[in-house]
Each structure stands twice: as structure tokens, then as C-alpha cells.
Amino acid sequence: MTNQRCLTDENLEPWNGNIVDLTMSDGTHQTGLLQRVDREFVRLRSYDGAKARPGDGLVRIAEAVKVTRAARN
């Protein structure tokens, strides 16, 4: 079993305004333009304008374990 640390708002601050790929604790990926909401949530907006994200794009920071720059393909 692998121990994964959850991210904090401080971990995501340098990524604010960038298109990112968040790896969630359940192994799924959330991709979008990162916008900080508060210390508990960030919003991931669709960067290609194709479709709105479910739940207004809100993602709980504590559920994210890794952040990387997303490909813009």
C-alpha cells in the first residue's frame, strides 16, 4: 500500500492561473485552469470552452495528492 500525502492550499498557490492536472486520492484526474477559491477549495475551469465542469468545477484540495502541468492537446 502506498502512502500519499494530500496537498494543501500552499502547495497549489504557485499553480494558480495555470492549466493543471490534479491526481486525486482515488486515482482519478481532474484537469483544468486552476483558480483558488479559499483554503479548502480550488476551481478548475474548462480551458478549451468545450463543456462546463460538474459541480461548477469545485475541487476539495484535501482530496488531491499530486499536481502537474497539463498538456494542452
C-alpha positions, 0 to 999 in steps of 0.5 A: 500500500502506498502512502500519499500525502494530500496537498494543501492550499500552499502547495497549489498557490504557485499553480494558480492561473495555470492549466493543471492536472490534479491526481486525486486520492482515488486515482482519478484526474481532474484537469483544468485552469486552476483558480483558488477559491479559499483554503479548502477549495480550488476551481478548475475551469474548462480551458478549451470552452468545450463543456462546463465542469460538474459541480461548477468545477469545485475541487476539495484540495484535501482530496488531491495528492499530486499536481502537474502541468497539463498538456494542452492537446 
